[in-house]
């Protein structure tokens, strides 16, 4: 995630963070890819068995979370959000 700085002195918000809409939605706790994987594990194995598999493959998740993802429905990728920082924004030093 890139952090950008606004070049206008009158700007109230000086630092902006770039959003990653394809990878994860705003305020997301997991990427779309991980959510999709956990959704399918929950569909295939259910709660407790899916949690054990998740632990073994390196994506620890509780059985309750797997069941919640299944009840929520198909995992979807969030829509692309427009860029909201001003055109005078530039990357901070030392950050890519």
Backbone as a printed PyTorch tensor [residue, N CA C, xyz], in Angstrom:
tensor([[[  0.8390,  -1.1540,   0.0000],
         [  0.0000,   0.0000,   0.0000],
         [  0.8970,   1.2330,   0.0000]],

        [[  0.6120,   2.1410,  -0.9160],
         [  1.3970,   3.3680,  -0.9830],
         [  0.7550,   4.4440,  -0.1190]],

        [[  1.6040,   5.2740,   0.4670],
         [  1.1380,   6.4430,   1.1980],
         [  1.5660,   7.6650,   0.4100]],

        [[  0.6330,   8.5770,   0.2160],
         [  0.8780,   9.7550,  -0.5920],
         [  0.7020,  11.0080,   0.2550]],

        [[  1.4500,  12.0390,  -0.0870],
         [  1.3830,  13.3050,   0.6250],
         [  0.8360,  14.3730,  -0.3080]],

        [[ -0.0730,  15.2060,   0.2030],
         [ -0.6480,  16.2900,  -0.5810],
         [  0.3310,  17.4660,  -0.5920]],

        [[  0.5120,  18.0720,  -1.7660],
         [  1.4550,  19.1750,  -1.9070],
         [  0.8620,  20.5390,  -1.6090]],

        [[ -0.4630,  20.6440,  -1.4630],
         [ -1.0990,  21.9330,  -1.1880],
         [ -1.0680,  22.2290,   0.3080]],

        [[ -0.6080,  23.3930,   0.7170],
         [ -0.5710,  23.7140,   2.1460],
         [ -1.9620,  23.8830,   2.7550]],

        [[ -2.9690,  24.1870,   1.9400],
         [ -4.3200,  24.3950,   2.4630],
         [ -5.0870,  23.0780,   2.6660]],

        [[ -4.5060,  21.9750,   2.2720],
         [ -5.1860,  20.6730,   2.3610],
         [ -5.2720,  20.2320,   3.8260]],

        [[ -6.4840,  19.8530,   4.2570],
         [ -6.6890,  19.4390,   5.6450],
         [ -6.0940,  18.0560,   5.9160]],

        [[ -6.1560,  17.1760,   4.9340],
         [ -5.6230,  15.8270,   5.1060],
         [ -4.3040,  15.7560,   4.3590]],

        [[ -3.2150,  15.6530,   5.0730],
         [ -1.8980,  15.7220,   4.4460],
         [ -1.4270,  14.3910,   3.8600]],

        [[ -1.7630,  13.2890,   4.4920],
         [ -1.2890,  11.9750,   4.0390],
         [ -2.4920,  11.1310,   3.6200]],

        [[ -2.3730,  10.5030,   2.4610],
         [ -3.4210,   9.6500,   1.9200],
         [ -2.8560,   8.2490,   1.7360]],

        [[ -3.7020,   7.2420,   1.8700],
         [ -3.2990,   5.8600,   1.6260],
         [ -4.0210,   5.3510,   0.3870]],

        [[ -3.2760,   4.6670,  -0.4610],
         [ -3.8520,   4.1210,  -1.6880],
         [ -4.6910,   2.8940,  -1.3480]],

        [[ -5.8510,   2.7900,  -1.9300],
         [ -6.7250,   1.6410,  -1.7180],
         [ -6.3240,   0.4960,  -2.6410]],

        [[ -6.6170,  -0.7120,  -2.2120],
         [ -6.3480,  -1.9180,  -3.0020],
         [ -7.6810,  -2.6060,  -3.2770]],

        [[ -8.5170,  -2.0550,  -4.1690],
         [ -9.8770,  -2.5620,  -4.3200],
         [ -9.9690,  -3.9780,  -4.8630]],

        [[ -9.0410,  -4.3930,  -5.6940],
         [ -9.1210,  -5.7440,  -6.2600],
         [ -8.6490,  -6.7670,  -5.2420]],

        [[ -7.6460,  -6.4150,  -4.4420],
         [ -7.0880,  -7.3350,  -3.4640],
         [ -7.9680,  -7.4510,  -2.2270]],

        [[ -8.3670,  -6.3160,  -1.6840],
         [ -9.2000,  -6.3050,  -0.4770],
         [-10.0490,  -5.0460,  -0.4740]],

        [[-11.2350,  -5.1640,   0.0550],
         [-12.1240,  -4.0150,   0.1450],
         [-11.7090,  -3.0810,   1.2710]],

        [[-12.3440,  -1.9320,   1.3580],
         [-12.0240,  -1.0090,   2.4420],
         [-12.3300,  -1.6380,   3.8000]],

        [[-11.4210,  -1.5000,   4.7380],
         [-11.5430,  -2.0300,   6.1010],
         [-11.6380,  -3.5550,   6.1400]],

        [[-11.1930,  -4.2310,   5.1080],
         [-11.2660,  -5.6950,   5.0670],
         [-10.2060,  -6.3070,   5.9810]],

        [[-10.5510,  -7.4060,   6.6240],
         [ -9.6200,  -8.1170,   7.4850],
         [ -8.9080,  -9.2490,   6.7400]],

        [[ -9.3910,  -9.5720,   5.5500],
         [ -8.7500, -10.6220,   4.7400],
         [ -8.8540, -10.2260,   3.2780]],

        [[ -7.9180, -10.7430,   2.4850],
         [ -7.9590, -10.4620,   1.0540],
         [ -9.1020, -11.2360,   0.4190]],

        [[ -9.4850, -10.8310,  -0.7710],
         [-10.5580, -11.5270,  -1.4810],
         [-10.1580, -12.9730,  -1.7640]],

        [[ -8.8870, -13.1790,  -2.0780],
         [ -8.4080, -14.5390,  -2.3740],
         [ -8.5000, -15.4450,  -1.1440]],

        [[ -8.0820, -14.9350,   0.0160],
         [ -8.1560, -15.7280,   1.2430],
         [ -9.6070, -15.9780,   1.6290]],

        [[-10.4610, -14.9580,   1.4990],
         [-11.8730, -15.1300,   1.8040],
         [-12.5220, -16.1670,   0.9140]],

        [[-12.1420, -16.1770,  -0.3490],
         [-12.6640, -17.1640,  -1.2900],
         [-12.2070, -18.5750,  -0.9010]],

        [[-10.9350, -18.7130,  -0.5370],
         [-10.4100, -20.0110,  -0.1050],
         [-11.1470, -20.4940,   1.1410]],

        [[-11.2980, -19.6200,   2.1290],
         [-11.9720, -20.0100,   3.3610],
         [-13.4460, -20.3210,   3.1180]],

        [[-14.0670, -19.6070,   2.2070],
         [-15.4610, -19.8880,   1.8530],
         [-15.5920, -21.3070,   1.2920]],

        [[-14.6870, -21.6730,   0.4010],
         [-14.7500, -23.0030,  -0.2140],
         [-14.3860, -24.1000,   0.7810]],

        [[-13.4670, -23.8310,   1.6930],
         [-13.1580, -24.8110,   2.7430],
         [-14.3970, -25.0310,   3.6090]],

        [[-15.0810, -23.9370,   3.9470],
         [-16.3000, -24.0550,   4.7320],
         [-17.3880, -24.8280,   4.0120]],

        [[-17.5180, -24.6210,   2.7010],
         [-18.5070, -25.3800,   1.9200],
         [-18.1700, -26.8660,   1.8990]],

        [[-16.8970, -27.1720,   1.7340],
         [-16.4910, -28.5690,   1.5790],
         [-16.4950, -29.3340,   2.9030]],

        [[-15.9930, -28.7070,   3.9730],
         [-15.7780, -29.4560,   5.2100],
         [-16.6170, -28.9980,   6.3910]],

        [[-17.1380, -27.8030,   6.3380],
         [-17.8950, -27.3010,   7.4810],
         [-16.9830, -26.6040,   8.4840]],

        [[-17.4520, -26.5020,   9.7310],
         [-16.7810, -25.7070,  10.7450],
         [-15.5190, -26.2990,  11.3300]],

        [[-15.6660, -27.3110,  12.1660],
         [-14.5270, -27.8330,  12.9150],
         [-13.4780, -28.4930,  12.0120]],

        [[-13.9190, -29.3090,  11.0690],
         [-12.9720, -29.9620,  10.1530],
         [-12.2970, -28.9320,   9.2550]],

        [[-13.0400, -27.9160,   8.8180],
         [-12.4560, -26.8590,   8.0050],
         [-11.4310, -26.0550,   8.7710]],

        [[-11.6720, -25.8340,  10.0640],
         [-10.7070, -25.1190,  10.9010],
         [ -9.4140, -25.9300,  11.0420]],

        [[ -9.5510, -27.2410,  11.1730],
         [ -8.3430, -28.0810,  11.2600],
         [ -7.5490, -28.0360,   9.9590]],

        [[ -8.2510, -28.0930,   8.8200],
         [ -7.5620, -28.0070,   7.5300],
         [ -6.8950, -26.6390,   7.3730]],

        [[ -7.5950, -25.5800,   7.7340],
         [ -7.0240, -24.2470,   7.6440],
         [ -5.7430, -24.1160,   8.4530]],

        [[ -5.7290, -24.7110,   9.6360],
         [ -4.5210, -24.6950,  10.4730],
         [ -3.3770, -25.4320,   9.7870]],

        [[ -3.6900, -26.5600,   9.1540],
         [ -2.6390, -27.3600,   8.5040],
         [ -2.0590, -26.6840,   7.2710]],

        [[ -2.8850, -25.9180,   6.5350],
         [ -2.3780, -25.2870,   5.3060],
         [ -1.8590, -23.8700,   5.5510]],

        [[ -1.8530, -23.4400,   6.8190],
         [ -1.2360, -22.1600,   7.1480],
         [ -2.1710, -20.9660,   7.1040]],

        [[ -3.4690, -21.1950,   7.0950],
         [ -4.4350, -20.0930,   7.1490],
         [ -5.3810, -20.3510,   8.3160]],

        [[ -4.9270, -20.1210,   9.5460],
         [ -5.7680, -20.4300,  10.6950],
         [ -7.0540, -19.6170,  10.6940]],

        [[ -8.1390, -20.3050,  10.9440],
         [ -9.4670, -19.6850,  10.9610],
         [-10.3520, -20.5240,  11.8750]],

        [[-11.2690, -19.8820,  12.5570],
         [-12.1600, -20.6340,  13.4430],
         [-13.2870, -21.2770,  12.6390]],

        [[-13.8650, -22.3190,  13.2250],
         [-14.9870, -22.9860,  12.5790],
         [-16.1880, -22.0590,  12.4420]],

        [[-16.3840, -21.1880,  13.4300],
         [-17.5020, -20.2410,  13.3750],
         [-17.3390, -19.2650,  12.2130]],

        [[-16.1010, -18.8370,  11.9670],
         [-15.8530, -17.9280,  10.8450],
         [-16.1440, -18.6150,   9.5200]],

        [[-15.7380, -19.8650,   9.3840],
         [-16.0170, -20.6060,   8.1500],
         [-17.5210, -20.7230,   7.9180]],

        [[-18.2550, -21.0340,   8.9680],
         [-19.7060, -21.1640,   8.8190],
         [-20.3460, -19.8050,   8.5000]],

        [[-19.8140, -18.7440,   9.0870],
         [-20.3410, -17.4060,   8.7820],
         [-20.0920, -17.0430,   7.3260]],

        [[-18.9140, -17.3910,   6.7940],
         [-18.6110, -17.1230,   5.3890],
         [-19.5350, -17.9140,   4.4650]],

        [[-19.8500, -19.1270,   4.8470],
         [-20.7640, -19.9430,   4.0310],
         [-22.1690, -19.3490,   4.0680]],

        [[-22.6370, -18.9500,   5.2520],
         [-23.9670, -18.3550,   5.3600],
         [-24.0580, -17.0250,   4.6150]],

        [[-22.9660, -16.2750,   4.5950],
         [-22.9600, -14.9840,   3.9050],
         [-23.1560, -15.1620,   2.4120]],

        [[-22.7170, -16.2650,   1.8600],
         [-22.9120, -16.5390,   0.4360],
         [-21.5900, -16.5760,  -0.2920]],

        [[-21.6960, -16.5300,  -1.6040],
         [-20.5150, -16.6540,  -2.4540],
         [-19.5490, -15.5130,  -2.2020]],

        [[-18.2830, -15.8450,  -2.1640],
         [-17.2400, -14.8360,  -2.0000],
         [-17.1660, -14.0010,  -3.2720]],

        [[-17.1800, -12.6980,  -3.1210],
         [-17.1290, -11.8100,  -4.2720],
         [-15.9530, -10.8660,  -4.1410]],

        [[-15.4950, -10.3830,  -5.2630],
         [-14.4230,  -9.3990,  -5.2810],
         [-15.0590,  -8.0190,  -5.2370]],

        [[-14.5950,  -7.1310,  -4.3370],
         [-15.1950,  -5.8060,  -4.2620],
         [-14.9750,  -5.0070,  -5.5380]],

        [[-15.9090,  -4.1030,  -5.8260],
         [-15.8040,  -3.2630,  -7.0240],
         [-14.6570,  -2.2720,  -6.8750]],

        [[-14.1180,  -1.8640,  -7.9930],
         [-13.0000,  -0.9150,  -7.9800],
         [-13.4870,   0.4420,  -7.4790]],

        [[-12.7600,   1.0000,  -6.5280],
         [-13.1110,   2.3110,  -5.9790],
         [-12.3310,   3.3930,  -6.7170]],

        [[-12.9280,   4.5650,  -6.8990],
         [-12.1990,   5.6400,  -7.5680],
         [-11.0980,   6.1870,  -6.6650]],

        [[-10.0740,   6.7450,  -7.2650],
         [ -9.0060,   7.3650,  -6.4890],
         [ -9.5210,   8.6720,  -5.9180]],

        [[ -9.2460,   8.9100,  -4.6610],
         [ -9.8210,  10.0690,  -4.0030],
         [ -8.7920,  11.1120,  -3.5860]],

        [[ -7.5130,  10.8400,  -3.7310],
         [ -6.5380,  11.8390,  -3.3060],
         [ -6.4210,  12.9360,  -4.3590]],

        [[ -5.9850,  14.1200,  -3.9620],
         [ -5.8880,  15.2320,  -4.9140],
         [ -4.7940,  14.9960,  -5.9380]],

        [[ -4.8900,  15.6450,  -7.0860],
         [ -3.8850,  15.4350,  -8.1260],
         [ -2.5020,  15.9360,  -7.7380]],

        [[ -2.3980,  16.7310,  -6.6850],
         [ -1.0790,  17.2140,  -6.2630],
         [ -0.3790,  16.2530,  -5.3120]],

        [[ -1.0280,  15.1130,  -4.9760],
         [ -0.4340,  14.1660,  -4.0480],
         [  0.7710,  13.4910,  -4.6900]],

        [[  1.7850,  13.2490,  -3.8810],
         [  2.9890,  12.5670,  -4.3500],
         [  3.4290,  11.5620,  -3.2870]],

        [[  4.1410,  10.5010,  -3.6820],
         [  4.5570,   9.4820,  -2.7180],
         [  5.4590,  10.0680,  -1.6370]],

        [[  5.3470,   9.5220,  -0.4130],
         [  6.2220,   9.9240,   0.6750],
         [  7.6410,   9.4520,   0.3770]],

        [[  8.6070,  10.0890,   0.9600],
         [ 10.0010,   9.6660,   0.7460],
         [ 10.2400,   8.3050,   1.3830]],

        [[ 11.0120,   7.5020,   0.6880],
         [ 11.4030,   6.1940,   1.2200],
         [ 10.3250,   5.1390,   1.1380]],

        [[  9.2220,   5.4640,   0.5010],
         [  8.1370,   4.4850,   0.3840],
         [  7.8700,   4.2260,  -1.0840]],

        [[  7.5360,   2.9760,  -1.3970],
         [  7.2690,   2.6310,  -2.7920],
         [  5.8100,   2.6870,  -3.1020]]])
